C-alpha cells in the first residue's frame, strides 16, 4: 500500500477507481493520532487512535494529503471522518459527535484551503446522513450508502490504543524520512502549550486556540509578540506561576531560534524578565 505521508499510516488504499459509483470514486483509510476529545472538545491527557478516510475522484489528486497535513498541524484534523477534493471544492465531513464550534472550525479550514498553492473552496459539515456537497457525483441515496459502508466497515473514529492490533501497520512507519520541522514543528509546539495550559494549569486559552486555528503557530506567535501589551492568557499563566507555558517562553527555546528575529526574541525576554520569570530553573522544563 502507498504511504501518503509520514504523519499518516495507510490502513487501506484504492489507488484508482473501483466500481461504478460517481465519477471514478474510490477511497483510502488512514490513521493518525488525535489529541482532542470529540464530545467535550478539550485536550486529552494522552492521544487516541484516529481512523478516517479520503474520498478520491477519478484523478486521485494527492494534494488533498497536503491539505490534511496542514489540518493536522493546526489541530483541525481530529474531528474529520471524510475528506476529499472534487472540482476545486475541499470537502471536510466531521464525525456526528463533534461538539466544537463549527463556525470557528470552518474558519480554520478556510485558512488552510486558502494557503494552498492552488486554493480550493472549502465546504465543512457535520455528518448527518446526507450526501456531502459535491464529494460524490451520484444520487444522494447511493452516496450516503457508500460513505456509511466505509464508516461501518472500518469503524472510523477515535479509539484507544491496544497492546496489539492485528493486521494493522505501525502508526508511523519507521523507514520514512524525517522532514524539516520548520514551521510545522512549531505549530505542534504551540498547540502543545495550549494543551498543557489546559491540563496542567487548568486554564482554557480559548482565544489563543482560535488564533492557532486561523493563523497557525508562527503567525500567532508574531502577532502576540508585536502586540502593545501582554495578552490576557499571559497574565493568567503568570497568576498560575506557569510562565513556562507562554508563547514568550516557547519563542526563546534554542530549537526555534531560527524562526524569530533578534528583536522578537528580545521582546519575549524583556516581558518574561518584567514578570519575574526564573530562566535558570526553566531551562529544561
Secondary structure, DSSP 8 states (H G I E B T S, - for coil): ----BTTBEEEEE--S--SSSTTT-EEEEEEEEEEE-TTT-SEEEEEEEEEEEEEE-TT--THHHHHHHHHHHTT-STTEEEEEEETTEEEEEE-TT--S-HHHHHHHHHHHHHHSTT--EEEEEE-SSS--TTTSSS-HHHHHHHHHHHHHHHT-EEE---S--TT---SS-TTS-----TTHHHHHHHHHHHHHHHHHS----HHHHHHHHHHHHHHHHHHHHTSSS--HHHHHHHHTT-GGGSHHHHHTSGGGGGGS-HHHHHHHHHHHHHTT--TTTTTT-
